[in-house]
Amino acid sequence: MGRMRLTVSAHDDTRKLIVLAVDDEPKGLDELVHCLRNSPHVALVYPAIDASEALRLLSADDPRLADRKARGLPIVDAVFADIDMPGLSGMEMSRVFAALRPSPALVFVTGHAEEAVNAFDLGALDYVLKPYQQDRLDRAITRVIDKLAASAAPQYRQEGGLGQVKNDDEVIPVELAGTTKLIPRSSVRWVEAQGDYARLFTTDGSHLVRIPLAQLEERWEKAGFVRIHRSFLVSLPLITELRMGQGGYQVVIGNEEKVLPVSRRHTRALKDRLVGANRST
């Protein structure tokens, strides 16, 4: 229990984050805690040397955590956890946290890029590779802040606190020549089905992912993506024109950046979404 200590950031504030850091390597845990404490958005850091200690810590009689439970908040705002740990692994621990209501945001930290896909399958908000870098952890903290603000918890919307959310931006892991790249959903302009895969067209190119288009349609509907064809999913705000072409309706993405076909089956729903979007602006 020697390592079970509360670390108070110089930025302590009740509107800032309370996080749990879990890493079975003492040096790695110290580096993780150091980077988290350096963030102006983090107030308290609870370190744990393994998953079992993390679970014991959160079940302990801590007045700060008890107060959070009483107010209907997650027991901690976020868990930054190593995946590969002896005994109870980070993956197994994540299932325990995911079962909590409300559950904390989960960020995996590891030295193995190939595990990114499994991490996101478990609902991880982000995936940070070792060795820890301050700017990369800062981006992960920003994603946690956005997720919390999206939950509409009042203390995250106070002036001077975490600020208003832009969106709860999902990230998608993409394998590129042995390297895992994380693609923010907000950078995706349209998606094309390619069998059991989908190709994401972004602001800086295209990326093939092993996700069926139907699954992305379901996951991204509330984020403003609309199915226009059996082969295409499009970000609704980027549609600048719906027009009749030789073979039927077409949509224009951006400033004639791309013209995509609209199937007869999806035309009515698309028109309704476009009208609804215009009325809300």
DRENDO-1510 file (C-alpha; in Angstrom, 1 decimal, always signed):
<recs>
REC; n; res; u; v; w
REC; 1; MET; +0.0; +0.0; +0.0 .
REC; 2; GLY; +3.0; +2.3; +0.1 .
REC; 3; ARG; +2.3; +3.7; -3.4 .
REC; 4; MET; -1.3; +4.4; -2.7 .
REC; 5; ARG; -1.0; +8.1; -2.2 .
REC; 6; LEU; -3.1; +11.1; -3.3 .
REC; 7; THR; -1.2; +13.5; -5.5 .
REC; 8; VAL; -2.6; +17.0; -5.5 .
REC; 9; SER; -1.9; +19.2; -8.5 .
REC; 10; ALA; -0.9; +22.8; -8.2 .
REC; 11; HIS; -4.0; +23.5; -10.2 .
REC; 12; ASP; -6.4; +22.0; -7.6 .
REC; 13; ASP; -10.0; +23.1; -8.3 .
REC; 14; THR; -13.3; +21.4; -7.8 .
REC; 15; ARG; -14.2; +22.0; -11.4 .
REC; 16; LYS; -11.1; +20.3; -12.7 .
REC; 17; LEU; -10.4; +16.6; -13.2 .
REC; 18; ILE; -9.9; +13.9; -10.6 .
REC; 19; VAL; -8.1; +11.0; -12.3 .
REC; 20; LEU; -6.7; +7.5; -11.6 .
REC; 21; ALA; -3.3; +6.5; -13.0 .
REC; 22; VAL; -2.4; +2.8; -13.2 .
REC; 23; ASP; +0.9; +1.4; -14.3 .
REC; 24; ASP; +2.7; -1.7; -12.9 .
REC; 25; GLU; +6.1; -0.2; -13.7 .
REC; 26; PRO; +7.2; +2.3; -10.9 .
REC; 27; LYS; +9.1; +4.5; -13.3 .
REC; 28; GLY; +6.3; +4.5; -15.8 .
REC; 29; LEU; +3.7; +5.3; -13.1 .
REC; 30; ASP; +5.9; +8.2; -11.8 .
REC; 31; GLU; +6.2; +9.6; -15.4 .
REC; 32; LEU; +2.4; +9.2; -16.0 .
REC; 33; VAL; +1.6; +11.0; -12.7 .
REC; 34; HIS; +4.1; +13.7; -13.5 .
REC; 35; CYS; +2.5; +14.4; -16.9 .
REC; 36; LEU; -1.0; +14.4; -15.5 .
REC; 37; ARG; -0.1; +16.8; -12.7 .
REC; 38; ASN; +1.4; +19.2; -15.2 .
REC; 39; SER; -2.0; +19.6; -16.9 .
REC; 40; PRO; -3.8; +22.8; -15.8 .
REC; 41; HIS; -7.1; +20.7; -16.1 .
REC; 42; VAL; -6.1; +18.1; -13.5 .
REC; 43; ALA; -6.7; +18.7; -9.8 .
REC; 44; LEU; -6.1; +15.3; -8.2 .
REC; 45; VAL; -4.2; +12.2; -9.3 .
REC; 46; TYR; -4.7; +8.8; -7.5 .
REC; 47; PRO; -1.8; +6.5; -8.4 .
REC; 48; ALA; -2.0; +2.7; -8.3 .
REC; 49; ILE; +0.8; +0.2; -9.1 .
REC; 50; ASP; -1.6; -2.4; -10.5 .
REC; 51; ALA; -5.3; -3.0; -11.3 .
REC; 52; SER; -6.0; -4.7; -8.0 .
REC; 53; GLU; -4.7; -1.7; -6.1 .
REC; 54; ALA; -6.7; +0.6; -8.3 .
REC; 55; LEU; -9.9; -1.2; -7.5 .
REC; 56; ARG; -9.1; -1.2; -3.8 .
REC; 57; LEU; -8.3; +2.5; -3.9 .
REC; 58; LEU; -11.7; +3.3; -5.4 .
REC; 59; SER; -13.5; +1.2; -2.9 .
REC; 60; ALA; -11.8; +2.8; +0.0 .
REC; 61; ASP; -13.5; +5.2; +2.4 .
REC; 62; ASP; -12.2; +8.4; +0.7 .
REC; 63; PRO; -14.3; +11.5; +1.5 .
REC; 64; ARG; -13.6; +13.1; -1.9 .
REC; 65; LEU; -14.8; +10.0; -3.8 .
REC; 66; ALA; -17.7; +9.5; -1.5 .
REC; 67; ASP; -18.9; +13.0; -2.2 .
REC; 68; ARG; -18.6; +12.4; -5.9 .
REC; 69; LYS; -20.8; +9.3; -5.6 .
REC; 70; ALA; -23.4; +11.2; -3.6 .
REC; 71; ARG; -23.6; +13.9; -6.3 .
REC; 72; GLY; -24.1; +11.3; -9.0 .
REC; 73; LEU; -20.7; +11.8; -10.6 .
REC; 74; PRO; -18.3; +9.1; -11.8 .
REC; 75; ILE; -16.1; +8.0; -9.0 .
REC; 76; VAL; -13.2; +9.5; -10.9 .
REC; 77; ASP; -13.4; +11.5; -14.1 .
REC; 78; ALA; -10.9; +9.4; -16.0 .
REC; 79; VAL; -8.7; +6.3; -15.7 .
REC; 80; PHE; -5.3; +6.3; -17.4 .
REC; 81; ALA; -4.3; +2.6; -17.3 .
REC; 82; ASP; -1.6; +0.4; -18.8 .
REC; 83; ILE; -3.0; -2.5; -20.7 .
REC; 84; ASP; -0.3; -5.1; -19.9 .
REC; 85; MET; -0.1; -5.7; -16.2 .
REC; 86; PRO; +0.4; -8.8; -14.1 .
REC; 87; GLY; -2.6; -10.3; -12.5 .
REC; 88; LEU; -5.7; -8.4; -13.4 .
REC; 89; SER; -4.9; -6.8; -16.8 .
REC; 90; GLY; -5.9; -3.3; -17.9 .
REC; 91; MET; -8.4; -4.8; -20.3 .
REC; 92; GLU; -10.0; -6.8; -17.5 .
REC; 93; MET; -10.0; -3.8; -15.2 .
REC; 94; SER; -11.7; -1.7; -17.9 .
REC; 95; ARG; -14.7; -4.0; -17.9 .
REC; 96; VAL; -15.2; -3.3; -14.2 .
REC; 97; PHE; -15.1; +0.5; -14.7 .
REC; 98; ALA; -17.4; +0.2; -17.8 .
REC; 99; ALA; -20.0; -1.5; -15.6 .
REC; 100; LEU; -20.1; +1.5; -13.2 .
REC; 101; ARG; -22.9; +4.1; -13.6 .
REC; 102; PRO; -21.9; +6.7; -14.4 .
REC; 103; SER; -18.6; +5.3; -15.7 .
REC; 104; PRO; -15.3; +7.2; -15.9 .
REC; 105; ALA; -13.6; +7.9; -19.2 .
REC; 106; LEU; -11.0; +5.3; -20.0 .
REC; 107; VAL; -7.6; +6.1; -21.6 .
REC; 108; PHE; -5.2; +3.2; -22.2 .
REC; 109; VAL; -1.5; +3.7; -22.0 .
REC; 110; THR; +0.9; +1.1; -23.4 .
REC; 111; GLY; +4.1; +0.5; -25.4 .
REC; 112; HIS; +2.3; -1.8; -27.9 .
REC; 113; ALA; +0.6; +0.0; -30.8 .
REC; 114; GLU; -1.0; -3.2; -32.1 .
REC; 115; GLU; -3.4; -3.3; -29.1 .
REC; 116; ALA; -5.2; -0.1; -30.2 .
REC; 117; VAL; -8.0; -1.9; -31.9 .
REC; 118; ASN; -8.8; -4.0; -28.9 .
REC; 119; ALA; -8.7; -0.9; -26.7 .
REC; 120; PHE; -11.3; +0.9; -28.7 .
REC; 121; ASP; -13.4; -2.3; -28.8 .
REC; 122; LEU; -13.6; -1.9; -25.0 .
REC; 123; GLY; -14.8; +1.6; -25.3 .
REC; 124; ALA; -11.5; +3.4; -24.6 .
REC; 125; LEU; -11.7; +7.2; -25.3 .
REC; 126; ASP; -8.1; +7.4; -26.3 .
REC; 127; TYR; -4.9; +5.3; -26.6 .
REC; 128; VAL; -1.5; +6.8; -25.6 .
REC; 129; LEU; +1.8; +5.1; -26.5 .
REC; 130; LYS; +4.8; +5.0; -24.3 .
REC; 131; PRO; +7.1; +6.7; -23.6 .
REC; 132; TYR; +4.8; +9.4; -22.3 .
REC; 133; GLN; +4.9; +12.8; -23.9 .
REC; 134; GLN; +3.2; +15.8; -22.3 .
REC; 135; ASP; +1.6; +17.1; -25.5 .
REC; 136; ARG; +0.1; +13.7; -26.3 .
REC; 137; LEU; -1.3; +13.2; -22.8 .
REC; 138; ASP; -2.7; +16.8; -23.0 .
REC; 139; ARG; -4.6; +15.8; -26.1 .
REC; 140; ALA; -6.0; +12.8; -24.2 .
REC; 141; ILE; -7.1; +15.0; -21.3 .
REC; 142; THR; -8.8; +17.4; -23.8 .
REC; 143; ARG; -10.9; +14.4; -25.1 .
REC; 144; VAL; -11.8; +13.5; -21.5 .
REC; 145; ILE; -12.9; +17.1; -20.9 .
REC; 146; ASP; -15.1; +17.1; -24.0 .
REC; 147; LYS; -16.7; +13.8; -23.0 .
REC; 148; LEU; -17.5; +15.1; -19.6 .
REC; 149; ALA; -18.9; +18.3; -20.9 .
REC; 150; ALA; -21.1; +16.4; -23.3 .
REC; 151; SER; -22.6; +14.6; -20.3 .
REC; 152; ALA; -24.0; +18.0; -19.2 .
REC; 153; ALA; -22.7; +17.6; -15.7 .
REC; 154; PRO; -23.2; +21.2; -14.3 .
REC; 155; GLN; -19.7; +21.6; -12.7 .
REC; 156; TYR; -18.1; +21.1; -16.1 .
REC; 157; ARG; -20.0; +24.0; -17.6 .
REC; 158; GLN; -19.2; +26.7; -15.1 .
REC; 159; GLU; -17.3; +29.7; -16.2 .
REC; 160; GLY; -13.6; +29.1; -15.5 .
REC; 161; GLY; -14.0; +25.3; -15.4 .
REC; 162; LEU; -13.6; +22.9; -18.2 .
REC; 163; GLY; -15.6; +24.9; -20.7 .
REC; 164; GLN; -18.2; +24.0; -23.3 .
REC; 165; VAL; -17.9; +20.9; -25.4 .
REC; 166; LYS; -17.4; +21.1; -29.1 .
REC; 167; ASN; -18.4; +17.5; -29.7 .
REC; 168; ASP; -17.7; +14.1; -28.2 .
REC; 169; ASP; -15.2; +13.3; -30.9 .
REC; 170; GLU; -14.5; +9.6; -31.5 .
REC; 171; VAL; -11.1; +8.4; -32.7 .
REC; 172; ILE; -10.6; +5.4; -35.0 .
REC; 173; PRO; -7.4; +3.4; -35.0 .
REC; 174; VAL; -5.9; +2.8; -38.4 .
REC; 175; GLU; -3.0; +0.5; -39.2 .
REC; 176; LEU; -0.4; +2.0; -41.5 .
REC; 177; ALA; +2.7; +0.0; -42.2 .
REC; 178; GLY; +3.0; -1.3; -38.7 .
REC; 179; THR; +2.1; +2.0; -37.1 .
REC; 180; THR; -1.3; +2.7; -35.5 .
REC; 181; LYS; -2.7; +6.2; -36.4 .
REC; 182; LEU; -5.7; +7.6; -34.6 .
REC; 183; ILE; -8.1; +9.4; -36.9 .
REC; 184; PRO; -10.6; +11.8; -35.3 .
REC; 185; ARG; -14.1; +11.4; -36.5 .
REC; 186; SER; -14.3; +15.2; -37.0 .
REC; 187; SER; -11.7; +14.9; -39.7 .
REC; 188; VAL; -13.8; +12.4; -41.8 .
REC; 189; ARG; -15.8; +14.0; -44.7 .
REC; 190; TRP; -17.3; +10.9; -46.2 .
REC; 191; VAL; -17.0; +7.1; -46.0 .
REC; 192; GLU; -17.2; +4.5; -48.8 .
REC; 193; ALA; -18.0; +0.9; -48.2 .
REC; 194; GLN; -15.5; -1.6; -49.5 .
REC; 195; GLY; -16.8; -5.1; -48.6 .
REC; 196; ASP; -16.5; -5.7; -44.9 .
REC; 197; TYR; -14.2; -2.6; -44.7 .
REC; 198; ALA; -14.8; +1.1; -44.9 .
REC; 199; ARG; -12.6; +3.8; -46.4 .
REC; 200; LEU; -12.5; +7.0; -44.5 .
REC; 201; PHE; -11.9; +10.1; -46.6 .
REC; 202; THR; -10.5; +12.8; -44.4 .
REC; 203; THR; -8.9; +16.3; -44.8 .
REC; 204; ASP; -5.5; +14.7; -45.4 .
REC; 205; GLY; -6.2; +11.5; -47.4 .
REC; 206; SER; -8.1; +8.2; -47.1 .
REC; 207; HIS; -7.8; +5.3; -44.6 .
REC; 208; LEU; -9.1; +1.8; -44.8 .
REC; 209; VAL; -10.6; +0.4; -41.6 .
REC; 210; ARG; -12.1; -3.0; -40.7 .
REC; 211; ILE; -15.5; -1.7; -39.8 .
REC; 212; PRO; -18.7; -2.3; -41.9 .
REC; 213; LEU; -20.4; +0.8; -43.2 .
REC; 214; ALA; -23.6; -0.1; -41.4 .
REC; 215; GLN; -21.9; -0.1; -38.1 .
REC; 216; LEU; -20.4; +3.3; -38.7 .
REC; 217; GLU; -23.8; +4.6; -39.8 .
REC; 218; GLU; -25.3; +3.5; -36.5 .
REC; 219; ARG; -22.5; +4.8; -34.4 .
REC; 220; TRP; -22.2; +8.2; -36.1 .
REC; 221; GLU; -25.8; +9.1; -36.8 .
REC; 222; LYS; -26.0; +11.4; -33.8 .
REC; 223; ALA; -22.7; +13.0; -34.8 .
REC; 224; GLY; -24.3; +14.3; -38.1 .
REC; 225; PHE; -23.5; +11.5; -40.5 .
REC; 226; VAL; -26.1; +10.4; -43.0 .
REC; 227; ARG; -26.4; +7.4; -45.3 .
REC; 228; ILE; -27.0; +8.5; -48.9 .
REC; 229; HIS; -26.3; +5.3; -50.7 .
REC; 230; ARG; -25.5; +1.7; -49.9 .
REC; 231; SER; -21.9; +2.6; -50.5 .
REC; 232; PHE; -21.7; +6.0; -49.0 .
REC; 233; LEU; -22.0; +7.7; -45.6 .
REC; 234; VAL; -21.5; +11.5; -45.5 .
REC; 235; SER; -21.0; +14.2; -42.9 .
REC; 236; LEU; -24.3; +16.2; -43.3 .
REC; 237; PRO; -22.8; +19.7; -42.5 .
REC; 238; LEU; -20.4; +19.3; -45.4 .
REC; 239; ILE; -23.2; +18.8; -48.0 .
REC; 240; THR; -23.4; +22.1; -49.9 .
REC; 241; GLU; -25.8; +21.0; -52.7 .
REC; 242; LEU; -28.3; +18.3; -53.5 .
REC; 243; ARG; -29.0; +18.2; -57.2 .
REC; 244; MET; -30.4; +16.1; -60.0 .
REC; 245; GLY; -27.8; +14.4; -62.2 .
REC; 246; GLN; -28.1; +12.1; -65.2 .
REC; 247; GLY; -28.6; +9.0; -63.1 .
REC; 248; GLY; -30.5; +10.5; -60.2 .
REC; 249; TYR; -29.8; +12.8; -57.3 .
REC; 250; GLN; -26.3; +13.7; -56.3 .
REC; 251; VAL; -24.7; +15.5; -53.3 .
REC; 252; VAL; -21.8; +17.9; -53.5 .
REC; 253; ILE; -19.3; +17.9; -50.7 .
REC; 254; GLY; -17.7; +21.2; -50.0 .
REC; 255; ASN; -16.7; +23.5; -52.9 .
REC; 256; GLU; -17.2; +20.8; -55.6 .
REC; 257; GLU; -14.6; +18.7; -53.6 .
REC; 258; LYS; -16.6; +15.5; -54.4 .
REC; 259; VAL; -19.9; +14.6; -56.0 .
REC; 260; LEU; -21.5; +11.4; -54.7 .
REC; 261; PRO; -24.6; +9.6; -55.9 .
REC; 262; VAL; -27.8; +9.4; -53.8 .
REC; 263; SER; -29.9; +6.3; -54.1 .
REC; 264; ARG; -33.6; +6.6; -54.6 .
REC; 265; ARG; -34.1; +4.6; -51.4 .
REC; 266; HIS; -32.2; +7.3; -49.3 .
REC; 267; THR; -33.4; +10.4; -51.1 .
REC; 268; ARG; -36.4; +11.2; -48.9 .
REC; 269; ALA; -34.6; +10.7; -45.6 .
REC; 270; LEU; -31.7; +12.8; -46.9 .
REC; 271; LYS; -34.0; +15.7; -47.9 .
REC; 272; ASP; -35.7; +15.5; -44.4 .
REC; 273; ARG; -32.3; +15.7; -42.7 .
REC; 274; LEU; -31.2; +18.6; -44.8 .
REC; 275; VAL; -34.4; +20.5; -44.2 .
REC; 276; GLY; -34.2; +19.8; -40.5 .
REC; 277; ALA; -30.5; +21.0; -40.4 .
REC; 278; ASN; -31.4; +24.2; -42.2 .
REC; 279; ARG; -34.3; +25.0; -39.7 .
REC; 280; SER; -32.0; +24.5; -36.7 .
REC; 281; THR; -29.4; +27.0; -38.0 .
</recs>
